Every structure is written in C-alpha cells, then in structure tokens.
Amino acid sequence: MAKVLELAEKPEGEEFKQLIKVTLLGFAVVGLIAFTIATGLYYLMNFLGIATPS
C-alpha cells in the first residue's frame, strides 16, 4: 500500500476534468438505470394488481 501511495501523482488540470466528467457520467447512467427499473416495477406491480407503496 505504501508503494502505491509513493507512486501516485496528483492529476493535471485536464486529466482532473476528464475524471470528473467520467465520474458524473457514471452516476447519471447508474441513476437512469435505477429509475428505469423502479418505474418499470411500479407499473408491473400495478398491472398485476399487487399493492404498491404510496
């Protein structure tokens, strides 16, 4: 672990911006997938007549 920290470098400005963009894109994709699944399950449960939380 100490060797990894020793070799690690602080990212440059452009690299840092790219890391932020990729991270935010990942959050957005995961959020969209979760929203799609939750919405789909809500409508499926209503279609099947299963009680849904209010």
PDB file of N, H, CA, C and O in Angstrom:
ATOM      1  N   MET A   1       0.823  -1.191   0.000  1.00  0.00           N
ATOM      2  CA  MET A   1       0.000   0.000   0.000  1.00  0.00           C
ATOM      3  C   MET A   1       0.868   1.255   0.000  1.00  0.00           C
ATOM      4  O   MET A   1       0.554   2.232  -0.680  1.00  0.00           O
ATOM      5  N   ALA A   2       1.945   1.226   0.756  1.00  0.00           N
ATOM      6  H   ALA A   2       2.200   0.432   1.308  1.00  0.00           H
ATOM      7  CA  ALA A   2       2.832   2.375   0.818  1.00  0.00           C
ATOM      8  C   ALA A   2       3.472   2.635  -0.545  1.00  0.00           C
ATOM      9  O   ALA A   2       3.689   3.785  -0.925  1.00  0.00           O
ATOM     10  N   LYS A   3       3.771   1.568  -1.273  1.00  0.00           N
ATOM     11  H   LYS A   3       3.595   0.633  -0.964  1.00  0.00           H
ATOM     12  CA  LYS A   3       4.385   1.713  -2.598  1.00  0.00           C
ATOM     13  C   LYS A   3       3.414   2.387  -3.565  1.00  0.00           C
ATOM     14  O   LYS A   3       3.822   3.216  -4.378  1.00  0.00           O
ATOM     15  N   VAL A   4       2.135   2.036  -3.480  1.00  0.00           N
ATOM     16  H   VAL A   4       1.803   1.362  -2.820  1.00  0.00           H
ATOM     17  CA  VAL A   4       1.123   2.638  -4.348  1.00  0.00           C
ATOM     18  C   VAL A   4       1.027   4.131  -4.068  1.00  0.00           C
ATOM     19  O   VAL A   4       1.000   4.939  -4.996  1.00  0.00           O
ATOM     20  N   LEU A   5       0.975   4.500  -2.798  1.00  0.00           N
ATOM     21  H   LEU A   5       0.997   3.844  -2.043  1.00  0.00           H
ATOM     22  CA  LEU A   5       0.894   5.913  -2.439  1.00  0.00           C
ATOM     23  C   LEU A   5       2.157   6.667  -2.845  1.00  0.00           C
ATOM     24  O   LEU A   5       2.104   7.849  -3.185  1.00  0.00           O
ATOM     25  N   GLU A   6       3.273   5.982  -2.806  1.00  0.00           N
ATOM     26  H   GLU A   6       3.315   5.021  -2.530  1.00  0.00           H
ATOM     27  CA  GLU A   6       4.533   6.604  -3.193  1.00  0.00           C
ATOM     28  C   GLU A   6       4.565   6.896  -4.697  1.00  0.00           C
ATOM     29  O   GLU A   6       5.113   7.913  -5.123  1.00  0.00           O
ATOM     30  N   LEU A   7       3.974   5.999  -5.502  1.00  0.00           N
ATOM     31  H   LEU A   7       3.529   5.173  -5.156  1.00  0.00           H
ATOM     32  CA  LEU A   7       3.981   6.159  -6.952  1.00  0.00           C
ATOM     33  C   LEU A   7       2.854   7.057  -7.457  1.00  0.00           C
ATOM     34  O   LEU A   7       2.904   7.528  -8.593  1.00  0.00           O
ATOM     35  N   ALA A   8       1.848   7.297  -6.635  1.00  0.00           N
ATOM     36  H   ALA A   8       1.807   6.915  -5.712  1.00  0.00           H
ATOM     37  CA  ALA A   8       0.688   8.084  -7.068  1.00  0.00           C
ATOM     38  C   ALA A   8       1.078   9.540  -7.299  1.00  0.00           C
ATOM     39  O   ALA A   8       1.903  10.105  -6.581  1.00  0.00           O
ATOM     40  N   GLU A   9       0.456  10.135  -8.329  1.00  0.00           N
ATOM     41  H   GLU A   9      -0.215   9.676  -8.912  1.00  0.00           H
ATOM     42  CA  GLU A   9       0.703  11.541  -8.645  1.00  0.00           C
ATOM     43  C   GLU A   9      -0.612  12.295  -8.678  1.00  0.00           C
ATOM     44  O   GLU A   9      -1.663  11.720  -8.963  1.00  0.00           O
ATOM     45  N   LYS A  10      -0.549  13.578  -8.389  1.00  0.00           N
ATOM     46  H   LYS A  10       0.304  14.045  -8.158  1.00  0.00           H
ATOM     47  CA  LYS A  10      -1.733  14.422  -8.449  1.00  0.00           C
ATOM     48  C   LYS A  10      -2.070  14.648  -9.926  1.00  0.00           C
ATOM     49  O   LYS A  10      -1.180  14.966 -10.716  1.00  0.00           O
ATOM     50  N   PRO A  11      -3.350  14.488 -10.311  1.00  0.00           N
ATOM     51  CA  PRO A  11      -3.701  14.662 -11.726  1.00  0.00           C
ATOM     52  C   PRO A  11      -3.581  16.119 -12.172  1.00  0.00           C
ATOM     53  O   PRO A  11      -3.825  17.044 -11.396  1.00  0.00           O
ATOM     54  N   GLU A  12      -3.205  16.300 -13.426  1.00  0.00           N
ATOM     55  H   GLU A  12      -3.007  15.549 -14.055  1.00  0.00           H
ATOM     56  CA  GLU A  12      -3.139  17.643 -14.014  1.00  0.00           C
ATOM     57  C   GLU A  12      -4.556  18.167 -14.207  1.00  0.00           C
ATOM     58  O   GLU A  12      -5.520  17.417 -14.050  1.00  0.00           O
ATOM     59  N   GLY A  13      -4.688  19.428 -14.540  1.00  0.00           N
ATOM     60  H   GLY A  13      -3.904  20.037 -14.668  1.00  0.00           H
ATOM     61  CA  GLY A  13      -5.996  20.060 -14.686  1.00  0.00           C
ATOM     62  C   GLY A  13      -6.897  19.385 -15.697  1.00  0.00           C
ATOM     63  O   GLY A  13      -8.068  19.131 -15.413  1.00  0.00           O
ATOM     64  N   GLU A  14      -6.367  19.092 -16.878  1.00  0.00           N
ATOM     65  H   GLU A  14      -5.416  19.299 -17.109  1.00  0.00           H
ATOM     66  CA  GLU A  14      -7.179  18.478 -17.940  1.00  0.00           C
ATOM     67  C   GLU A  14      -7.566  17.047 -17.575  1.00  0.00           C
ATOM     68  O   GLU A  14      -8.694  16.621 -17.825  1.00  0.00           O
ATOM     69  N   GLU A  15      -6.639  16.319 -16.991  1.00  0.00           N
ATOM     70  H   GLU A  15      -5.723  16.666 -16.788  1.00  0.00           H
ATOM     71  CA  GLU A  15      -6.931  14.945 -16.568  1.00  0.00           C
ATOM     72  C   GLU A  15      -7.989  14.942 -15.459  1.00  0.00           C
ATOM     73  O   GLU A  15      -8.861  14.074 -15.427  1.00  0.00           O
ATOM     74  N   PHE A  16      -7.901  15.915 -14.556  1.00  0.00           N
ATOM     75  H   PHE A  16      -7.192  16.619 -14.582  1.00  0.00           H
ATOM     76  CA  PHE A  16      -8.873  16.017 -13.469  1.00  0.00           C
ATOM     77  C   PHE A  16     -10.270  16.305 -14.015  1.00  0.00           C
ATOM     78  O   PHE A  16     -11.253  15.731 -13.545  1.00  0.00           O
ATOM     79  N   LYS A  17     -10.358  17.196 -15.009  1.00  0.00           N
ATOM     80  H   LYS A  17      -9.560  17.662 -15.390  1.00  0.00           H
ATOM     81  CA  LYS A  17     -11.653  17.498 -15.637  1.00  0.00           C
ATOM     82  C   LYS A  17     -12.241  16.252 -16.283  1.00  0.00           C
ATOM     83  O   LYS A  17     -13.445  16.009 -16.191  1.00  0.00           O
ATOM     84  N   GLN A  18     -11.397  15.466 -16.934  1.00  0.00           N
ATOM     85  H   GLN A  18     -10.420  15.663 -17.009  1.00  0.00           H
ATOM     86  CA  GLN A  18     -11.868  14.243 -17.579  1.00  0.00           C
ATOM     87  C   GLN A  18     -12.358  13.235 -16.532  1.00  0.00           C
ATOM     88  O   GLN A  18     -13.375  12.572 -16.739  1.00  0.00           O
ATOM     89  N   LEU A  19     -11.646  13.121 -15.421  1.00  0.00           N
ATOM     90  H   LEU A  19     -10.820  13.660 -15.253  1.00  0.00           H
ATOM     91  CA  LEU A  19     -12.081  12.224 -14.345  1.00  0.00           C
ATOM     92  C   LEU A  19     -13.435  12.652 -13.786  1.00  0.00           C
ATOM     93  O   LEU A  19     -14.288  11.808 -13.510  1.00  0.00           O
ATOM     94  N   ILE A  20     -13.635  13.955 -13.617  1.00  0.00           N
ATOM     95  H   ILE A  20     -12.942  14.640 -13.841  1.00  0.00           H
ATOM     96  CA  ILE A  20     -14.915  14.466 -13.118  1.00  0.00           C
ATOM     97  C   ILE A  20     -16.029  14.131 -14.103  1.00  0.00           C
ATOM     98  O   ILE A  20     -17.100  13.679 -13.697  1.00  0.00           O
ATOM     99  N   LYS A  21     -15.785  14.351 -15.401  1.00  0.00           N
ATOM    100  H   LYS A  21     -14.915  14.718 -15.731  1.00  0.00           H
ATOM    101  CA  LYS A  21     -16.801  14.073 -16.425  1.00  0.00           C
ATOM    102  C   LYS A  21     -17.180  12.594 -16.438  1.00  0.00           C
ATOM    103  O   LYS A  21     -18.363  12.257 -16.489  1.00  0.00           O
ATOM    104  N   VAL A  22     -16.194  11.721 -16.393  1.00  0.00           N
ATOM    105  H   VAL A  22     -15.233  11.995 -16.351  1.00  0.00           H
ATOM    106  CA  VAL A  22     -16.452  10.278 -16.433  1.00  0.00           C
ATOM    107  C   VAL A  22     -17.202   9.841 -15.178  1.00  0.00           C
ATOM    108  O   VAL A  22     -18.120   9.025 -15.254  1.00  0.00           O
ATOM    109  N   THR A  23     -16.816  10.378 -14.031  1.00  0.00           N
ATOM    110  H   THR A  23     -16.070  11.042 -13.969  1.00  0.00           H
ATOM    111  CA  THR A  23     -17.493  10.037 -12.779  1.00  0.00           C
ATOM    112  C   THR A  23     -18.948  10.483 -12.803  1.00  0.00           C
ATOM    113  O   THR A  23     -19.836   9.711 -12.438  1.00  0.00           O
ATOM    114  N   LEU A  24     -19.206  11.722 -13.228  1.00  0.00           N
ATOM    115  H   LEU A  24     -18.485  12.349 -13.524  1.00  0.00           H
ATOM    116  CA  LEU A  24     -20.577  12.222 -13.295  1.00  0.00           C
ATOM    117  C   LEU A  24     -21.401  11.448 -14.317  1.00  0.00           C
ATOM    118  O   LEU A  24     -22.583  11.188 -14.092  1.00  0.00           O
ATOM    119  N   LEU A  25     -20.789  11.082 -15.432  1.00  0.00           N
ATOM    120  H   LEU A  25     -19.829  11.294 -15.615  1.00  0.00           H
ATOM    121  CA  LEU A  25     -21.491  10.275 -16.426  1.00  0.00           C
ATOM    122  C   LEU A  25     -21.860   8.912 -15.837  1.00  0.00           C
ATOM    123  O   LEU A  25     -22.956   8.406 -16.076  1.00  0.00           O
ATOM    124  N   GLY A  26     -20.957   8.329 -15.079  1.00  0.00           N
ATOM    125  H   GLY A  26     -20.067   8.740 -14.885  1.00  0.00           H
ATOM    126  CA  GLY A  26     -21.245   7.053 -14.421  1.00  0.00           C
ATOM    127  C   GLY A  26     -22.399   7.159 -13.440  1.00  0.00           C
ATOM    128  O   GLY A  26     -23.272   6.292 -13.409  1.00  0.00           O
ATOM    129  N   PHE A  27     -22.409   8.228 -12.632  1.00  0.00           N
ATOM    130  H   PHE A  27     -21.700   8.933 -12.658  1.00  0.00           H
ATOM    131  CA  PHE A  27     -23.525   8.450 -11.706  1.00  0.00           C
ATOM    132  C   PHE A  27     -24.831   8.594 -12.464  1.00  0.00           C
ATOM    133  O   PHE A  27     -25.849   8.035 -12.057  1.00  0.00           O
ATOM    134  N   ALA A  28     -24.812   9.341 -13.566  1.00  0.00           N
ATOM    135  H   ALA A  28     -23.985   9.795 -13.896  1.00  0.00           H
ATOM    136  CA  ALA A  28     -26.031   9.559 -14.349  1.00  0.00           C
ATOM    137  C   ALA A  28     -26.540   8.251 -14.947  1.00  0.00           C
ATOM    138  O   ALA A  28     -27.743   7.992 -14.929  1.00  0.00           O
ATOM    139  N   VAL A  29     -25.646   7.431 -15.472  1.00  0.00           N
ATOM    140  H   VAL A  29     -24.668   7.641 -15.487  1.00  0.00           H
ATOM    141  CA  VAL A  29     -26.046   6.159 -16.077  1.00  0.00           C
ATOM    142  C   VAL A  29     -26.639   5.228 -15.019  1.00  0.00           C
ATOM    143  O   VAL A  29     -27.681   4.614 -15.247  1.00  0.00           O
ATOM    144  N   VAL A  30     -25.984   5.123 -13.873  1.00  0.00           N
ATOM    145  H   VAL A  30     -25.138   5.622 -13.688  1.00  0.00           H
ATOM    146  CA  VAL A  30     -26.496   4.260 -12.802  1.00  0.00           C
ATOM    147  C   VAL A  30     -27.843   4.776 -12.305  1.00  0.00           C
ATOM    148  O   VAL A  30     -28.752   3.985 -12.055  1.00  0.00           O
ATOM    149  N   GLY A  31     -27.978   6.085 -12.161  1.00  0.00           N
ATOM    150  H   GLY A  31     -27.239   6.727 -12.364  1.00  0.00           H
ATOM    151  CA  GLY A  31     -29.245   6.665 -11.733  1.00  0.00           C
ATOM    152  C   GLY A  31     -30.356   6.416 -12.731  1.00  0.00           C
ATOM    153  O   GLY A  31     -31.484   6.113 -12.343  1.00  0.00           O
ATOM    154  N   LEU A  32     -30.048   6.541 -14.015  1.00  0.00           N
ATOM    155  H   LEU A  32     -29.132   6.787 -14.330  1.00  0.00           H
ATOM    156  CA  LEU A  32     -31.044   6.301 -15.060  1.00  0.00           C
ATOM    157  C   LEU A  32     -31.482   4.837 -15.065  1.00  0.00           C
ATOM    158  O   LEU A  32     -32.667   4.541 -15.222  1.00  0.00           O
ATOM    159  N   ILE A  33     -30.539   3.936 -14.896  1.00  0.00           N
ATOM    160  H   ILE A  33     -29.577   4.177 -14.769  1.00  0.00           H
ATOM    161  CA  ILE A  33     -30.879   2.510 -14.840  1.00  0.00           C
ATOM    162  C   ILE A  33     -31.773   2.231 -13.629  1.00  0.00           C
ATOM    163  O   ILE A  33     -32.772   1.521 -13.749  1.00  0.00           O
ATOM    164  N   ALA A  34     -31.423   2.784 -12.468  1.00  0.00           N
ATOM    165  H   ALA A  34     -30.612   3.361 -12.371  1.00  0.00           H
ATOM    166  CA  ALA A  34     -32.226   2.572 -11.260  1.00  0.00           C
ATOM    167  C   ALA A  34     -33.625   3.153 -11.425  1.00  0.00           C
ATOM    168  O   ALA A  34     -34.607   2.531 -11.019  1.00  0.00           O
ATOM    169  N   PHE A  35     -33.721   4.343 -12.018  1.00  0.00           N
ATOM    170  H   PHE A  35     -32.923   4.848 -12.348  1.00  0.00           H
ATOM    171  CA  PHE A  35     -35.026   4.969 -12.241  1.00  0.00           C
ATOM    172  C   PHE A  35     -35.875   4.124 -13.183  1.00  0.00           C
ATOM    173  O   PHE A  35     -37.070   3.942 -12.951  1.00  0.00           O
ATOM    174  N   THR A  36     -35.264   3.610 -14.239  1.00  0.00           N
ATOM    175  H   THR A  36     -34.293   3.758 -14.428  1.00  0.00           H
ATOM    176  CA  THR A  36     -35.981   2.781 -15.204  1.00  0.00           C
ATOM    177  C   THR A  36     -36.503   1.504 -14.544  1.00  0.00           C
ATOM    178  O   THR A  36     -37.651   1.116 -14.760  1.00  0.00           O
ATOM    179  N   ILE A  37     -35.667   0.859 -13.748  1.00  0.00           N
ATOM    180  H   ILE A  37     -34.735   1.174 -13.573  1.00  0.00           H
ATOM    181  CA  ILE A  37     -36.088  -0.367 -13.061  1.00  0.00           C
ATOM    182  C   ILE A  37     -37.214  -0.066 -12.077  1.00  0.00           C
ATOM    183  O   ILE A  37     -38.208  -0.792 -12.038  1.00  0.00           O
ATOM    184  N   ALA A  38     -37.073   0.998 -11.278  1.00  0.00           N
ATOM    185  H   ALA A  38     -36.266   1.587 -11.310  1.00  0.00           H
ATOM    186  CA  ALA A  38     -38.097   1.335 -10.285  1.00  0.00           C
ATOM    187  C   ALA A  38     -39.423   1.671 -10.956  1.00  0.00           C
ATOM    188  O   ALA A  38     -40.480   1.236 -10.500  1.00  0.00           O
ATOM    189  N   THR A  39     -39.370   2.442 -12.037  1.00  0.00           N
ATOM    190  H   THR A  39     -38.512   2.795 -12.408  1.00  0.00           H
ATOM    191  CA  THR A  39     -40.597   2.805 -12.748  1.00  0.00           C
ATOM    192  C   THR A  39     -41.232   1.574 -13.382  1.00  0.00           C
ATOM    193  O   THR A  39     -42.447   1.394 -13.307  1.00  0.00           O
ATOM    194  N   GLY A  40     -40.429   0.738 -13.997  1.00  0.00           N
ATOM    195  H   GLY A  40     -39.442   0.884 -14.058  1.00  0.00           H
ATOM    196  CA  GLY A  40     -40.941  -0.483 -14.613  1.00  0.00           C
ATOM    197  C   GLY A  40     -41.596  -1.403 -13.600  1.00  0.00           C
ATOM    198  O   GLY A  40     -42.668  -1.951 -13.859  1.00  0.00           O
ATOM    199  N   LEU A  41     -40.958  -1.579 -12.444  1.00  0.00           N
ATOM    200  H   LEU A  41     -40.087  -1.134 -12.233  1.00  0.00           H
ATOM    201  CA  LEU A  41     -41.538  -2.422 -11.399  1.00  0.00           C
ATOM    202  C   LEU A  41     -42.836  -1.834 -10.861  1.00  0.00           C
ATOM    203  O   LEU A  41     -43.773  -2.573 -10.558  1.00  0.00           O
ATOM    204  N   TYR A  42     -42.897  -0.509 -10.739  1.00  0.00           N
ATOM    205  H   TYR A  42     -42.136   0.091 -10.984  1.00  0.00           H
ATOM    206  CA  TYR A  42     -44.115   0.146 -10.259  1.00  0.00           C
ATOM    207  C   TYR A  42     -45.282  -0.158 -11.198  1.00  0.00           C
ATOM    208  O   TYR A  42     -46.359  -0.555 -10.752  1.00  0.00           O
ATOM    209  N   TYR A  43     -45.062   0.032 -12.502  1.00  0.00           N
ATOM    210  H   TYR A  43     -44.188   0.355 -12.865  1.00  0.00           H
ATOM    211  CA  TYR A  43     -46.134  -0.222 -13.462  1.00  0.00           C
ATOM    212  C   TYR A  43     -46.461  -1.714 -13.571  1.00  0.00           C
ATOM    213  O   TYR A  43     -47.623  -2.078 -13.753  1.00  0.00           O
ATOM    214  N   LEU A  44     -45.463  -2.567 -13.462  1.00  0.00           N
ATOM    215  H   LEU A  44     -44.519  -2.271 -13.314  1.00  0.00           H
ATOM    216  CA  LEU A  44     -45.701  -4.007 -13.498  1.00  0.00           C
ATOM    217  C   LEU A  44     -46.538  -4.451 -12.297  1.00  0.00           C
ATOM    218  O   LEU A  44     -47.459  -5.255 -12.443  1.00  0.00           O
ATOM    219  N   MET A  45     -46.222  -3.932 -11.124  1.00  0.00           N
ATOM    220  H   MET A  45     -45.474  -3.279 -11.005  1.00  0.00           H
ATOM    221  CA  MET A  45     -46.981  -4.293  -9.927  1.00  0.00           C
ATOM    222  C   MET A  45     -48.419  -3.786 -10.020  1.00  0.00           C
ATOM    223  O   MET A  45     -49.348  -4.476  -9.603  1.00  0.00           O
ATOM    224  N   ASN A  46     -48.604  -2.585 -10.565  1.00  0.00           N
ATOM    225  H   ASN A  46     -47.849  -2.024 -10.904  1.00  0.00           H
ATOM    226  CA  ASN A  46     -49.968  -2.080 -10.763  1.00  0.00           C
ATOM    227  C   ASN A  46     -50.721  -2.947 -11.761  1.00  0.00           C
ATOM    228  O   ASN A  46     -51.900  -3.237 -11.561  1.00  0.00           O
ATOM    229  N   PHE A  47     -50.062  -3.360 -12.822  1.00  0.00           N
ATOM    230  H   PHE A  47     -49.104  -3.124 -12.984  1.00  0.00           H
ATOM    231  CA  PHE A  47     -50.685  -4.193 -13.848  1.00  0.00           C
ATOM    232  C   PHE A  47     -51.109  -5.544 -13.276  1.00  0.00           C
ATOM    233  O   PHE A  47     -52.165  -6.071 -13.626  1.00  0.00           O
ATOM    234  N   LEU A  48     -50.277  -6.098 -12.394  1.00  0.00           N
ATOM    235  H   LEU A  48     -49.419  -5.669 -12.110  1.00  0.00           H
ATOM    236  CA  LEU A  48     -50.568  -7.402 -11.795  1.00  0.00           C
ATOM    237  C   LEU A  48     -51.496  -7.298 -10.589  1.00  0.00           C
ATOM    238  O   LEU A  48     -51.922  -8.320 -10.051  1.00  0.00           O
ATOM    239  N   GLY A  49     -51.812  -6.088 -10.160  1.00  0.00           N
ATOM    240  H   GLY A  49     -51.465  -5.258 -10.596  1.00  0.00           H
ATOM    241  CA  GLY A  49     -52.715  -5.896  -9.029  1.00  0.00           C
ATOM    242  C   GLY A  49     -52.068  -6.072  -7.679  1.00  0.00           C
ATOM    243  O   GLY A  49     -52.754  -6.316  -6.686  1.00  0.00           O
ATOM    244  N   ILE A  50     -50.768  -5.952  -7.628  1.00  0.00           N
ATOM    245  H   ILE A  50     -50.211  -5.753  -8.434  1.00  0.00           H
ATOM    246  CA  ILE A  50     -50.040  -6.062  -6.363  1.00  0.00           C
ATOM    247  C   ILE A  50     -49.978  -4.668  -5.738  1.00  0.00           C
ATOM    248  O   ILE A  50     -49.720  -3.684  -6.432  1.00  0.00           O
ATOM    249  N   ALA A  51     -50.215  -4.587  -4.422  1.00  0.00           N
ATOM    250  H   ALA A  51     -50.425  -5.386  -3.859  1.00  0.00           H
ATOM    251  CA  ALA A  51     -50.207  -3.292  -3.738  1.00  0.00           C
ATOM    252  C   ALA A  51     -48.822  -2.662  -3.839  1.00  0.00           C
ATOM    253  O   ALA A  51     -47.807  -3.336  -3.668  1.00  0.00           O
ATOM    254  N   THR A  52     -48.795  -1.365  -4.119  1.00  0.00           N
ATOM    255  H   THR A  52     -49.620  -0.817  -4.259  1.00  0.00           H
ATOM    256  CA  THR A  52     -47.536  -0.623  -4.205  1.00  0.00           C
ATOM    257  C   THR A  52     -47.478   0.386  -3.072  1.00  0.00           C
ATOM    258  O   THR A  52     -48.518   0.865  -2.620  1.00  0.00           O
ATOM    259  N   PRO A  53     -46.280   0.718  -2.607  1.00  0.00           N
ATOM    260  CA  PRO A  53     -46.163   1.729  -1.552  1.00  0.00           C
ATOM    261  C   PRO A  53     -46.599   3.096  -2.070  1.00  0.00           C
ATOM    262  O   PRO A  53     -46.366   3.438  -3.229  1.00  0.00           O
ATOM    263  N   SER A  54     -47.226   3.862  -1.207  1.00  0.00           N
ATOM    264  H   SER A  54     -47.415   3.585  -0.265  1.00  0.00           H
ATOM    265  CA  SER A  54     -47.730   5.182  -1.604  1.00  0.00           C
ATOM    266  C   SER A  54     -46.645   6.214  -1.583  1.00  0.00           C
ATOM    267  O   SER A  54     -46.895   7.380  -1.890  1.00  0.00           O
TER     268      SER A  54
END
